[in-house]
């Protein structure tokens, strides 16, 4: 079965081969197994067409049009990861699914249960196995000692590695040394029907994607170390000549309202900046720091890693999770964007994802009562995930439950299908639709309603 992941890469024209303003400049996307038909390229927010504007071979893009160093280029593509089957879960877990299905069992140190004896070291053996198949990720602890009531925990990677598909435990050289001739013990959770952790993860991945696709929402928790948002870069809106229509709907909503301040002045040349808190930001992304659009590559609790070319910023400067820009160049001139100031140049309806320009952002556009230029451009980079009005993103309990119901539905189809193939036909086909009514009801609650002919009707999404 083919498993794919959606990816995004963002560069500027300076990353291309060749000379500024020339044709046939190339860029090699630093990943393999890209599905060729999946590639989409945006230059300065504008979609580019294959063959007439670029060619794509392997992982290399060749632009047949003139490309400039100032261009901002974004690649969207799909990667085939079937070999690894590495599926990342955002708002469900294998343990949660097994608990929902009542197929989880535990081996732990309690008054009535003892740790599982996995094996005994001999100062050279490296291979051992859990006593049960279906061990669940993030639930196991491997330890050693002379008796189960007095053990020392081993550290994964440093002392051992685990293959959850086979239940194999492989001691490293450091692990063999630590264990010596002592007994190896295990505490863990496992599913009682022997399904592999990999298979359950894959099914949950299908469930999460179905919920996101049908609700048109992303679900994450604001306080996570790396909240999984939709990250939109340089989403572009065509300006309106009439000042009454200077309101723009973001493609996705709600928009995350992240706000903090710089904690200590920053001087150009440094590669990190300290802010009051990074809670609520993903591990990498684009932010507004003191009126500058800044792409950061990593974060700690209070520090962002940023380009050394970032303009100097004063202590106490505002830091926002969205960047709204405007270009007012004349028609036929390349866009030149200015970062706007929140609450001075624009305001946002966070829940509806609506950006409204204020007078300060376009003051000076008028002459003799006429507004110009008619073709000015607005673009926004922002984060999106579901949240209740007045709150911050968190994963609703019924959404997590809904993922487990979708996953159960898929498991039921597989089970019934297997029984039919093997000639075991004494089953009820209606079981395949188990929980479908509840699933549809939950999805309908979170899905935006797209009706009417308003300019804010987002029927283009659904």
C-alpha positions as CSV (number, residue, x, y, z in Angstrom):
1,X,0.0,0.0,0.0
2,X,1.3,3.4,-0.9
3,X,1.7,5.9,1.9
4,X,2.3,9.6,1.2
5,X,3.1,12.8,3.1
6,X,2.4,16.4,1.9
7,X,5.5,18.6,2.0
8,X,6.4,22.3,1.5
9,X,9.7,24.0,0.7
10,X,10.2,27.7,0.6
11,X,13.2,29.5,-0.9
12,X,14.2,32.8,-2.5
13,X,15.6,33.5,-5.9
14,X,19.1,33.6,-4.4
15,X,18.9,29.9,-3.9
16,X,18.6,29.2,-7.6
17,X,21.5,28.5,-9.9
18,X,22.5,31.1,-12.5
19,X,22.3,34.8,-12.7
20,X,19.6,37.2,-11.4
21,X,17.0,37.9,-14.1
22,X,18.1,35.1,-16.4
23,X,16.2,32.0,-17.7
24,X,17.0,28.3,-17.1
25,X,17.9,28.8,-13.4
26,X,17.5,25.6,-11.5
27,X,16.8,24.3,-7.9
28,X,17.0,20.8,-6.6
29,X,14.5,20.1,-3.9
30,X,16.4,18.3,-1.1
31,X,14.1,15.2,-0.8
32,X,13.6,12.1,-2.9
33,X,10.6,10.1,-4.0
34,X,8.6,13.2,-5.0
35,X,5.4,12.3,-7.0
36,X,6.0,14.3,-10.2
37,X,2.3,15.1,-10.8
38,X,1.9,16.5,-7.3
39,X,4.4,19.5,-7.6
40,X,2.9,23.0,-7.4
41,X,5.0,26.1,-7.6
42,X,4.1,29.6,-6.5
43,X,6.4,32.6,-7.2
44,X,5.6,35.7,-5.2
45,X,2.2,34.0,-4.5
46,X,1.4,33.4,-8.1
47,X,0.9,29.8,-9.5
48,X,3.3,28.7,-12.2
49,X,2.5,26.2,-15.0
50,X,4.7,23.3,-15.8
51,X,6.2,23.2,-19.3
52,X,5.5,26.8,-20.2
53,X,7.1,28.2,-17.0
54,X,9.2,25.4,-15.6
55,X,10.2,21.8,-16.1
56,X,10.6,19.1,-13.4
57,X,12.9,16.1,-13.6
58,X,13.7,13.9,-10.5
59,X,14.0,16.5,-7.8
60,X,15.3,19.3,-10.0
61,X,13.2,22.3,-11.1
62,X,14.3,24.3,-14.1
63,X,12.6,27.7,-14.7
64,X,12.2,28.5,-18.4
65,X,11.1,32.0,-17.5
66,X,13.2,34.9,-16.1
67,X,13.8,34.5,-12.4
68,X,15.0,37.2,-10.0
69,X,16.9,36.9,-6.7
70,X,14.1,38.9,-4.9
71,X,11.5,36.3,-5.8
72,X,9.9,34.2,-3.0
73,X,9.3,30.7,-4.2
74,X,7.2,28.0,-2.5
75,X,7.0,24.4,-3.5
76,X,4.2,22.1,-2.5
77,X,4.6,18.4,-3.3
78,X,3.8,14.8,-2.1
79,X,6.5,12.4,-1.1
80,X,6.1,8.6,-1.3
81,X,7.1,7.2,2.1
82,X,5.7,3.7,1.7
83,X,9.1,2.1,2.5
84,X,9.2,3.6,6.0
85,X,5.4,3.7,6.7
86,X,6.3,6.6,9.0
87,X,3.0,8.3,9.7
88,X,2.9,11.2,12.1
89,X,-0.3,11.5,14.3
90,X,-1.5,14.9,15.3
91,X,-4.6,14.4,17.6
92,X,-4.9,10.7,18.3
93,X,-2.8,7.9,19.7
94,X,-2.4,4.1,19.3
95,X,-3.0,3.8,23.1
96,X,-6.1,5.9,22.8
97,X,-7.5,3.7,20.0
98,X,-6.8,0.4,21.9
99,X,-8.4,1.8,25.0
100,X,-11.5,2.9,23.0
101,X,-11.7,-0.7,21.6
102,X,-11.0,-2.3,25.0
103,X,-8.2,-4.3,23.6
104,X,-5.3,-2.9,25.8
105,X,-3.5,-4.8,28.5
106,X,-0.7,-3.7,30.8
107,X,2.4,-5.2,32.2
108,X,3.5,-3.0,35.1
109,X,4.9,-3.1,38.6
110,X,2.0,-3.2,41.0
111,X,1.0,-5.2,44.0
112,X,-0.6,-7.9,41.9
113,X,1.4,-7.8,38.7
114,X,5.2,-7.9,38.2
115,X,7.5,-6.7,35.5
116,X,7.9,-9.1,32.6
117,X,11.2,-11.0,32.5
118,X,12.5,-10.4,29.0
119,X,15.8,-12.2,29.4
120,X,19.1,-12.4,31.1
121,X,22.3,-10.8,29.9
122,X,25.6,-12.6,29.5
123,X,27.8,-9.5,28.7
124,X,27.5,-10.2,25.0
125,X,23.9,-11.0,23.9
126,X,22.2,-8.2,22.1
127,X,18.8,-9.6,20.9
128,X,15.8,-10.0,23.2
129,X,12.0,-10.0,22.6
130,X,8.9,-8.7,24.4
131,X,6.7,-11.6,25.6
132,X,3.6,-10.2,23.7
133,X,3.1,-8.9,20.1
134,X,1.3,-5.6,19.6
135,X,3.4,-3.5,22.0
136,X,2.2,0.1,21.9
137,X,4.5,3.1,21.3
138,X,5.5,5.4,24.1
139,X,4.3,2.9,26.8
140,X,7.3,0.7,27.3
141,X,10.2,0.9,29.8
142,X,13.2,-1.5,29.7
143,X,15.1,-2.0,32.9
144,X,17.6,-4.4,34.5
145,X,18.4,-5.7,38.0
146,X,18.9,-8.8,40.1
147,X,15.2,-8.8,41.1
148,X,12.1,-7.1,39.7
149,X,11.5,-5.0,42.8
150,X,14.8,-3.2,42.4
151,X,15.6,-2.2,38.8
152,X,17.5,0.5,36.9
153,X,15.9,1.9,33.7
154,X,17.7,1.8,30.4
155,X,17.6,4.7,28.0
156,X,16.2,4.1,24.5
157,X,18.7,4.8,21.7
158,X,21.6,5.0,24.2
159,X,21.1,1.5,25.6
160,X,18.7,-0.2,23.2
161,X,16.4,0.1,20.2
162,X,12.9,-1.4,19.6
163,X,11.2,-2.8,16.5
164,X,7.5,-2.6,17.4
165,X,6.5,-4.7,14.4
166,X,8.4,-7.8,15.6
167,X,8.8,-7.0,19.3
168,X,12.6,-7.2,19.0
169,X,14.8,-5.3,21.5
170,X,18.4,-4.8,20.4
171,X,20.9,-3.8,23.0
172,X,23.7,-1.3,22.0
173,X,27.2,-1.8,23.2
174,X,26.5,0.6,26.1
175,X,23.3,-1.5,26.9
176,X,25.3,-4.7,26.9
177,X,27.8,-3.2,29.3
178,X,25.1,-1.8,31.6
179,X,23.1,-5.0,31.8
180,X,26.1,-7.3,32.3
181,X,24.7,-10.6,33.6
182,X,21.6,-9.1,35.2
183,X,18.0,-9.8,34.3
184,X,16.2,-7.6,31.8
185,X,12.7,-6.5,32.7
186,X,9.9,-4.8,30.8
187,X,6.8,-2.8,31.5
188,X,4.5,-1.9,28.7
189,X,1.0,-1.8,27.2
190,X,0.0,-4.0,24.3
191,X,-3.1,-4.7,22.3
192,X,-4.6,-8.1,23.0
193,X,-5.3,-9.1,19.4
194,X,-1.8,-8.8,18.1
195,X,-2.2,-5.8,15.7
196,X,1.1,-4.1,15.0
197,X,1.7,-0.5,16.2
198,X,2.6,0.4,12.6
199,X,-0.7,-0.9,11.3
200,X,-2.7,1.0,13.9
201,X,-0.8,4.2,13.3
202,X,-1.5,3.9,9.6
203,X,-5.2,3.5,10.2
204,X,-5.3,6.4,12.7
205,X,-3.5,8.5,10.1
206,X,-6.3,7.8,7.6
207,X,-8.8,8.7,10.3
208,X,-7.1,12.1,11.1
209,X,-6.9,13.0,7.4
210,X,-10.6,12.2,6.9
211,X,-11.6,14.3,9.8
212,X,-9.5,17.3,8.7
213,X,-10.7,17.0,5.1
214,X,-14.4,16.8,6.0
215,X,-14.4,19.4,8.7
216,X,-12.0,21.7,6.8
217,X,-10.2,22.3,10.1
218,X,-6.8,21.5,11.6
219,X,-6.9,20.4,15.3
220,X,-3.9,20.8,17.6
221,X,-3.1,22.0,21.1
222,X,-1.7,25.5,21.6
223,X,0.5,24.5,24.6
224,X,2.2,21.6,22.7
225,X,5.9,22.0,22.1
226,X,5.2,21.9,18.4
227,X,1.5,22.7,17.6
228,X,0.6,21.3,14.2
229,X,-1.0,24.2,12.4
230,X,-1.9,24.9,8.8
231,X,1.0,27.3,8.0
232,X,0.0,29.6,5.1
233,X,2.9,31.6,3.5
234,X,2.2,34.6,1.3
235,X,-1.4,34.0,0.7
236,X,-2.3,36.7,-1.8
237,X,-5.4,38.9,-2.2
238,X,-6.2,41.2,-5.0
239,X,-6.9,44.7,-3.8
240,X,-10.2,46.5,-4.4
241,X,-10.5,50.0,-5.8
242,X,-13.4,50.9,-3.6
243,X,-12.3,51.5,0.0
244,X,-15.6,49.9,1.2
245,X,-14.2,46.5,0.1
246,X,-10.9,46.5,1.9
247,X,-11.7,43.4,3.8
248,X,-10.2,40.0,2.8
249,X,-11.1,36.5,3.8
250,X,-8.2,34.2,4.5
251,X,-8.5,30.8,2.8
252,X,-8.4,29.0,6.2
253,X,-10.0,30.0,9.5
254,X,-9.7,30.5,12.4
255,X,-6.4,32.4,12.5
256,X,-4.1,32.0,15.5
257,X,-3.8,35.1,17.6
258,X,-0.2,34.8,18.9
259,X,1.3,37.9,20.6
260,X,4.3,38.5,22.8
261,X,7.3,40.9,23.0
262,X,11.0,40.9,22.5
263,X,12.9,40.4,25.8
264,X,16.2,42.3,25.3
265,X,17.3,44.2,22.3
266,X,18.4,42.4,19.2
267,X,21.3,43.6,16.9
268,X,21.7,42.5,13.3
269,X,24.3,39.8,13.0
270,X,23.1,37.6,15.8
271,X,21.3,34.4,14.9
272,X,18.9,34.2,17.8
273,X,16.5,36.5,19.5
274,X,14.9,36.2,23.0
275,X,11.2,36.8,23.4
276,X,9.0,36.5,26.5
277,X,7.5,33.1,25.3
278,X,7.3,30.9,22.3
279,X,4.4,28.9,23.6
280,X,1.8,28.7,20.8
281,X,4.4,28.8,18.0
282,X,5.4,25.8,15.9
283,X,9.0,24.7,15.9
284,X,9.7,26.7,12.7
285,X,7.7,29.3,10.7
286,X,7.2,33.0,9.9
287,X,6.5,35.8,12.4
288,X,6.3,39.6,12.6
289,X,9.1,40.8,14.9
290,X,9.1,44.6,15.4
291,X,7.6,45.2,12.0
292,X,9.9,42.8,10.2
293,X,8.9,39.6,8.4
294,X,11.2,37.0,9.9
295,X,11.5,33.3,9.2
296,X,12.8,31.3,12.2
297,X,14.2,27.8,11.9
298,X,13.9,26.5,15.5
299,X,12.8,27.5,18.9
300,X,13.3,26.9,22.6
301,X,11.0,28.1,25.4
302,X,12.1,31.8,24.9
303,X,14.5,31.9,21.9
304,X,13.9,31.9,18.2
305,X,16.7,31.0,15.7
306,X,16.6,33.7,13.0
307,X,18.7,34.8,10.0
308,X,21.7,37.0,10.9
309,X,20.4,39.6,8.3
310,X,17.3,40.3,10.5
311,X,17.1,44.1,11.1
312,X,17.9,45.3,14.6
313,X,14.9,45.2,17.0
314,X,14.4,47.1,20.3
315,X,13.6,45.6,23.6
316,X,9.9,45.3,24.1
317,X,9.1,45.3,20.4
318,X,5.9,43.4,19.5
319,X,6.0,39.8,18.1
320,X,3.0,38.5,16.2
321,X,2.2,35.2,14.7
322,X,0.8,36.7,11.5
323,X,2.5,38.9,8.9
324,X,0.2,41.1,6.7
325,X,1.9,43.0,3.9
326,X,0.8,45.4,1.1
327,X,2.3,46.3,-2.2
328,X,1.1,49.5,-3.9
329,X,3.3,49.5,-6.9
330,X,1.9,50.7,-10.2
331,X,0.5,48.2,-12.7
332,X,3.3,46.4,-14.6
333,X,5.8,47.0,-11.8
334,X,7.1,44.1,-9.7
335,X,5.4,44.0,-6.3
336,X,7.3,45.6,-3.4
337,X,5.8,44.7,0.0
338,X,5.6,46.6,3.2
339,X,4.9,44.9,6.5
340,X,1.7,46.4,8.1
341,X,1.2,47.0,11.8
342,X,-1.5,45.2,13.7
343,X,-4.4,47.4,15.0
344,X,-2.9,50.5,13.2
345,X,-2.9,49.3,9.6
346,X,-5.2,46.2,9.9
347,X,-7.3,44.3,12.3
348,X,-8.4,40.6,12.2
349,X,-11.5,38.7,13.1
350,X,-9.6,35.7,14.4
351,X,-12.5,33.3,14.5
352,X,-13.7,34.1,11.0
353,X,-10.3,34.6,9.4
354,X,-11.2,38.0,8.1
355,X,-8.5,40.7,7.6
356,X,-9.7,44.3,7.4
357,X,-7.4,47.1,6.2
358,X,-7.6,50.3,8.2
359,X,-7.2,53.8,6.9
360,X,-3.5,54.1,7.8
361,X,-2.6,51.2,5.5
362,X,-3.9,52.9,2.3
363,X,-3.8,56.6,3.2
364,X,-2.5,58.6,0.3
365,X,-4.1,56.4,-2.3
366,X,-6.7,59.0,-3.1
367,X,-6.6,61.9,-5.5
368,X,-9.6,64.0,-6.6
369,X,-11.9,61.4,-5.0
370,X,-10.5,58.5,-6.9
371,X,-8.9,55.4,-5.3
372,X,-5.7,54.0,-6.9
373,X,-4.0,51.8,-7.8
374,X,-6.8,49.3,-8.5
375,X,-4.4,46.4,-8.6
376,X,-2.6,46.8,-5.3
377,X,-1.8,43.5,-3.6
378,X,-2.3,42.2,0.0
379,X,-0.6,39.1,1.2
380,X,-0.6,37.3,4.5
381,X,1.4,34.6,6.3
382,X,-0.5,33.1,9.2
383,X,-1.3,30.0,11.3
384,X,-4.7,28.3,11.4
385,X,-6.3,25.7,13.7
386,X,-9.7,25.2,15.3
387,X,-10.5,26.9,18.6
388,X,-13.5,28.0,20.5
389,X,-14.4,31.7,20.6
390,X,-12.2,33.5,23.1
391,X,-9.9,30.5,23.6
392,X,-6.8,28.9,22.2
393,X,-6.5,25.8,20.1
394,X,-7.0,22.5,21.9
395,X,-8.1,19.1,20.6
396,X,-11.8,18.6,21.4
397,X,-12.6,15.3,23.1
398,X,-15.3,14.5,20.5
399,X,-12.9,15.0,17.6
400,X,-10.4,12.6,19.1
401,X,-13.3,10.1,19.7
402,X,-14.4,10.6,16.1
403,X,-10.9,9.6,14.9
404,X,-11.2,6.4,16.9
405,X,-14.6,5.7,15.4
406,X,-13.3,6.3,11.9
407,X,-10.4,4.0,12.6
408,X,-12.7,1.3,14.1
409,X,-14.8,1.6,10.9
410,X,-11.8,0.9,8.8
411,X,-10.8,-2.0,11.0
412,X,-14.3,-3.4,10.8
413,X,-14.1,-3.3,7.0
414,X,-10.8,-5.1,7.0
415,X,-12.0,-7.8,9.4
416,X,-15.3,-8.4,7.5
417,X,-13.5,-8.4,4.2
418,X,-11.0,-11.0,5.5
419,X,-13.8,-13.2,6.8
420,X,-15.6,-13.0,3.4
421,X,-12.4,-14.0,1.5
422,X,-11.9,-17.0,3.8
423,X,-15.5,-18.1,3.3
424,X,-16.7,-17.1,6.8
425,X,-19.9,-15.4,5.7
426,X,-22.0,-15.5,8.8
427,X,-21.5,-11.8,9.6
428,X,-23.8,-8.8,9.5
429,X,-22.8,-6.4,6.7
430,X,-24.4,-3.5,8.6
431,X,-21.6,-3.7,11.1
432,X,-19.4,-2.0,8.4
433,X,-21.3,1.3,9.0
434,X,-20.9,1.1,12.8
435,X,-20.7,4.6,14.4
436,X,-21.3,6.3,11.0
437,X,-24.2,8.4,12.2
438,X,-22.2,9.7,15.2
439,X,-19.2,10.4,12.9
440,X,-21.3,12.5,10.5
441,X,-22.9,14.4,13.4
442,X,-19.5,15.4,14.9
443,X,-18.1,16.4,11.5
444,X,-21.2,18.6,10.7
445,X,-20.7,20.4,14.0
446,X,-17.2,21.6,13.2
447,X,-17.6,22.1,9.5
448,X,-18.1,25.8,8.3
449,X,-21.4,26.6,6.6
450,X,-20.9,27.9,3.1
451,X,-24.1,29.5,1.9
452,X,-25.4,32.6,0.2
453,X,-23.7,34.9,-2.3
454,X,-21.7,37.1,0.2
455,X,-18.1,37.9,-0.8
456,X,-17.2,36.1,2.4
457,X,-18.8,32.8,1.4
458,X,-16.0,30.3,1.4
459,X,-17.7,27.8,-0.9
460,X,-14.4,27.6,-2.9
461,X,-13.0,25.5,0.0
462,X,-15.8,22.9,0.1
